[in-house]
Amino acid sequence: MNKIEAITPRPGGRLLPLVLPLRHDREEFADWGWIRDATGEIVYQAKLPCCSNSEEANEHRRNKTDPCQPRVDALLHAFECEAKLRDLMALCYSEANRLANHGSGGLEKLVMSQLYDAANATKSFLSGQNTQLSDAQRSEQRHGSS
């Protein structure tokens, strides 16, 4: 099981590591939008209203579908992406350290430096300290997003 370093509030105010993988709870009596971690703990609930009216909600009840599915899918994808970024960051540090200890050529030093830069940038991004925006992000901020 993989653990995300962020802590998650649990019932009773406890803060525990979020244990991956996460899953959408689709058991018969689960509430809409429940997300559980690998230990079975409910770690999040996509908040209602997921339906625009009671007719739509009743249709989901009849079909035994979750109207919060798009939100749940987006959240699960975001957590999967974060875990993959953390794995990639760790690999970059590991390979940079390997080159630092065993490489001596100019190309190896260049690659080592680029690996450290990539790992540090990822670490900064994941910790919320990334203040640099790409051109696409700046353009999106200026023009708004849908």
VOBA-1610 file (N, C-alpha, C; in pm, whole numbers, padded with zeros to 5 digits, always signed):
BEGIN
Met+00084-00119+00000Met+00000+00000+00000Met+00088+00124+00000Asn+00049+00221-00076Asn+00121+00347-00087Asn+00054+00448+00005Lys+00132+00532+00072Lys+00075+00634+00159Lys+00108+00771+00104Ile+00008+00856+00096Ile+00030+00995+00060Ile+00065+01067+00190Glu+00163+01155+00184Glu+00211+01219+00307Glu+00109+01312+00370Ala+00013+01359+00291Ala-00088+01448+00347Ala-00168+01373+00452Ile-00208+01444+00554Ile-00290+01380+00656Ile-00436+01411+00629Thr-00521+01318+00667Thr-00662+01328+00637Thr-00741+01327+00766Pro-00834+01424+00785Pro-00916+01420+00905Pro-01007+01298+00902Arg-01018+01231+01013Arg-01104+01114+01025Arg-01209+01144+01131Pro-01313+01061+01138Pro-01415+01082+01242Pro-01350+01093+01380Gly-01402+01179+01463Gly-01347+01199+01596Gly-01227+01292+01596Gly-01198+01356+01482Gly-01090+01453+01477Gly-00951+01394+01463Arg-00941+01261+01445Arg-00809+01199+01429Arg-00752+01237+01293Leu-00620+01253+01286Leu-00553+01279+01160Leu-00462+01161+01130Leu-00486+01096+01017Leu-00411+00978+00980Leu-00360+00990+00837Pro-00252+00919+00803Pro-00206+00920+00664Pro-00313+00860+00573Leu-00319+00908+00453Leu-00413+00858+00354Leu-00348+00737+00288Val-00408+00620+00301Val-00349+00496+00250Val-00412+00461+00116Leu-00327+00453+00013Leu-00374+00422-00122Leu-00377+00271-00142Pro-00454+00222-00235Pro-00536+00295-00331Pro-00669+00338-00269Leu-00724+00442-00328Leu-00857+00488-00289Leu-00959+00422-00380Arg-01082+00412-00330Arg-01187+00352-00413Arg-01320+00419-00384His-01403+00419-00484His-01540+00469-00471His-01622+00358-00406Asp-01684+00389-00293Asp-01765+00290-00222Asp-01899+00276-00293Arg-01921+00162-00354Arg-02045+00138-00428Arg-02130+00030-00364Glu-02104+00004-00237Glu-02185-00095-00166Glu-02330-00049-00164Glu-02420-00143-00146Glu-02564-00113-00156Glu-02608-00001-00063Phe-02555+00003+00059Phe-02603+00103+00155Phe-02504+00218+00176Ala-02407+00230+00088Ala-02314+00342+00095Ala-02386+00468+00050Asp-02348+00579+00110Asp-02405+00707+00069Asp-02339+00750-00061Trp-02405+00836-00136Trp-02349+00884-00261Trp-02218+00958-00237Gly-02121+00932-00322Gly-01996+01007-00320Gly-01893+00963-00218Trp-01914+00851-00147Trp-01818+00807-00047Trp-01691+00756-00113Ile-01576+00798-00060Ile-01447+00748-00104Ile-01379+00688+00018Arg-01332+00565+00001Arg-01263+00494+00110Arg-01117+00471+00071Asp-01031+00462+00174Asp-00891+00429+00145Asp-00872+00279+00156Ala-00746+00234+00144Ala-00717+00091+00142Ala-00751+00023+00274Thr-00762+00100+00383Thr-00797+00040+00512Thr-00948+00029+00531Gly-01024+00086+00437Gly-01170+00084+00447Gly-01229+00207+00513Glu-01143+00296+00559Glu-01190+00420+00622Glu-01250+00513+00517Ile-01361+00579+00551Ile-01416+00682+00464Ile-01326+00804+00479Val-01268+00848+00369Val-01174+00961+00374Val-01232+01087+00313Tyr-01339+01072+00235Tyr-01398+01189+00173Tyr-01536+01154+00122Gln-01621+01255+00117Gln-01750+01239+00050Gln-01770+01358-00042Ala-01787+01327-00170Ala-01819+01432-00267Ala-01953+01490-00224Lys-01955+01618-00203Lys-02075+01681-00146Lys-02186+01698-00248Leu-02305+01684-00197Leu-02424+01712-00278Leu-02437+01863-00286Pro-02507+01924-00376Pro-02597+01856-00468Pro-02527+01809-00594Cys-02537+01681-00619Cys-02487+01625-00745Cys-02599+01620-00848Cys-02722+01639-00802Cys-02837+01637-00892Cys-02900+01776-00895Ser-02950+01813-01011Ser-03009+01946-01025Ser-03151+01953-00968Asn-03217+01837-00953Asn-03353+01837-00898Asn-03385+01700-00839Ser-03497+01690-00768Ser-03533+01565-00701Ser-03569+01456-00801Glu-03619+01494-00918Glu-03649+01394-01022Glu-03521+01321-01066Glu-03417+01399-01086Glu-03289+01340-01125Glu-03236+01249-01015Ala-03249+01294-00890Ala-03204+01212-00776Ala-03282+01081-00770Asn-03413+01089-00790Asn-03495+00967-00787Asn-03456+00872-00899Glu-03421+00925-01015Glu-03377+00842-01128Glu-03248+00767-01091His-03156+00835-01025His-03033+00769-00980His-03064+00661-00878Arg-03156+00688-00789Arg-03194+00585-00690Arg-03251+00462-00759Arg-03341+00484-00855Arg-03401+00371-00927Arg-03296+00290-01002Asn-03201+00360-01064Asn-03098+00293-01144Asn-02979+00244-01061Lys-02981+00276-00930Lys-02870+00241-00839Lys-02737+00293-00892Thr-02740+00419-00935Thr-02619+00487-00980Thr-02588+00603-00886Asp-02469+00650-00891Asp-02424+00759-00803Asp-02412+00887-00885Pro-02494+00988-00854Pro-02486+01113-00930Pro-02355+01188-00906Cys-02282+01151-00802Cys-02155+01216-00771Cys-02038+01150-00846Gln-02067+01053-00930Gln-01962+00976-00999Gln-01858+01064-01068Pro-01898+01167-01145Pro-01794+01250-01209Pro-01700+01318-01109Arg-01753+01364-00996Arg-01668+01427-00894Arg-01575+01324-00831Val-01632+01207-00801Val-01552+01101-00740Val-01440+01059-00835Asp-01473+01041-00962Asp-01371+01003-01060Asp-01259+01107-01068Ala-01295+01234-01067Ala-01194+01341-01072Ala-01105+01340-00948Leu-01164+01319-00832Leu-01085+01314-00708Leu-00992+01194-00707Leu-01043+01078-00746Leu-00960+00958-00748Leu-00844+00976-00846His-00872+01036-00960His-00767+01061-01060His-00661+01156-01003Ala-00704+01259-00934Ala-00609+01355-00875Ala-00517+01286-00774Phe-00574+01200-00690Phe-00490+01130-00592Phe-00395+01032-00661Glu-00440+00966-00766Glu-00352+00876-00841Glu-00237+00954-00904Cys-00269+01071-00959Cys-00164+01155-01019Cys-00064+01200-00915Glu-00111+01237-00797Glu-00018+01280-00692Glu+00074+01167-00653Ala+00019+01047-00638Ala+00102+00932-00600Ala+00207+00904-00707Lys+00168+00914-00835Lys+00263+00889-00944Lys+00370+00996-00949Leu+00332+01121-00921Leu+00432+01228-00916Leu+00532+01204-00803Arg+00483+01160-00689Arg+00573+01131-00576Arg+00669+01017-00611Asp+00618+00914-00679Asp+00704+00803-00721Asp+00810+00851-00820Leu+00769+00934-00914Leu+00862+00987-01014Leu+00966+01077-00948Met+00923+01158-00852Met+01016+01244-00779Met+01121+01159-00706Ala+01076+01053-00640Ala+01169+00965-00568Ala+01268+00899-00665Leu+01219+00859-00782Leu+01308+00799-00882Leu+01412+00900-00931Cys+01369+01024-00954Cys+01464+01128-00997Cys+01573+01150-00892Tyr+01534+01159-00764Tyr+01635+01174-00659Tyr+01728+01054-00654Ser+01672+00935-00664Ser+01752+00813-00657Ser+01854+00806-00770Glu+01810+00834-00891Glu+01901+00829-01006Glu+02004+00942-01000Ala+01963+01060-00954Ala+02059+01170-00940Ala+02166+01135-00837Asn+02123+01073-00727Asn+02219+01031-00624Asn+02314+00923-00678Arg+02260+00831-00757Arg+02343+00726-00816Arg+02450+00788-00907Leu+02407+00884-00989Leu+02504+00951-01077Leu+02605+01033-00997Ala+02561+01094-00888Ala+02653+01172-00805Ala+02761+01083-00745Asn+02723+00960-00710Asn+02817+00869-00645Asn+02903+00790-00744His+02854+00769-00866His+02925+00681-00958His+02960+00744-01092Gly+02912+00863-01118Gly+02940+00926-01247Gly+03051+01028-01235Ser+03125+01045-01343Ser+03234+01143-01337Ser+03239+01231-01461Gly+03168+01192-01566Gly+03176+01266-01691Gly+03086+01388-01692Gly+03109+01474-01790Gly+03031+01597-01802Gly+02885+01570-01829Leu+02857+01471-01915Leu+02718+01438-01947Leu+02646+01385-01823Glu+02714+01301-01747Glu+02653+01246-01625Glu+02620+01357-01526Lys+02711+01454-01514Lys+02688+01566-01422Lys+02571+01652-01470Leu+02560+01671-01601Leu+02448+01747-01656Leu+02316+01675-01628Val+02312+01545-01656Val+02190+01467-01631Val+02156+01468-01482Met+02256+01452-01397Met+02235+01455-01252Met+02172+01589-01211Ser+02225+01696-01263Ser+02173+01829-01230Ser+02028+01843-01276Gln+01997+01793-01396Gln+01861+01802-01446Gln+01765+01715-01366Leu+01811+01598-01322Leu+01727+01512-01237Leu+01697+01580-01104Tyr+01799+01641-01043Tyr+01776+01713-00917Tyr+01679+01830-00939Asp+01696+01902-01049Asp+01605+02014-01078Asp+01461+01965-01093Ala+01443+01855-01166Ala+01308+01801-01186Ala+01248+01754-01055Ala+01327+01686-00974Ala+01277+01636-00845Ala+01243+01751-00751Asn+01329+01854-00748Asn+01302+01969-00660Asn+01179+02046-00706Ala+01162+02061-00837Ala+01043+02130-00888Ala+00916+02052-00854Thr+00923+01921-00866Thr+00807+01837-00832Thr+00776+01846-00684Lys+00880+01843-00602Lys+00861+01854-00457Lys+00796+01988-00422Ser+00842+02094-00484Ser+00786+02227-00461Ser+00640+02232-00503Phe+00609+02174-00619Phe+00471+02170-00669Phe+00380+02094-00573Leu+00425+01977-00529Leu+00343+01893-00442Leu+00323+01954-00303Ser+00417+02036-00261Ser+00403+02099-00129Ser+00330+02233-00137Gly+00285+02270-00258Gly+00209+02394-00274Gly+00295+02518-00279Gln+00425+02502-00296Gln+00515+02616-00298Gln+00550+02660-00439Asn+00487+02600-00538Asn+00519+02632-00676Asn+00454+02765-00713Thr+00535+02865-00736Thr+00481+02998-00769Thr+00497+03030-00916Gln+00567+02946-00989Gln+00586+02971-01131Gln+00469+02913-01209Leu+00414+02992-01299Leu+00305+02947-01384Leu+00355+02931-01527Ser+00303+02830-01592Ser+00337+02812-01733Ser+00262+02917-01814Asp+00302+02934-01939Asp+00232+03027-02028Asp+00085+02989-02040Ala+00056+02859-02051Ala-00082+02813-02064Ala-00163+02848-01939Gln-00104+02831-01820Gln-00174+02864-01696Gln-00201+03014-01686Arg-00101+03096-01725Arg-00121+03241-01722Arg-00232+03282-01818Ser-00232+03222-01936Ser-00336+03252-02034Ser-00473+03213-01982Glu-00480+03097-01917Glu-00607+03050-01861Glu-00657+03144-01753Gln-00566+03193-01669Gln-00605+03288-01564Gln-00658+03417-01624Arg-00593+03465-01730Arg-00636+03590-01793Arg-00772+03575-01859His-00793+03461-01925His-00914+03444-02004His-01023+03364-01933Gly-00994+03313-01815Gly-01091+03232-01741Gly-01097+03092-01796Ser-01142+03000-01712Ser-01155+02861-01756Ser-01299+02820-01745Ser-01335+02717-01821Ser-01473+02673-01819Ser-01494+02562-01721
//
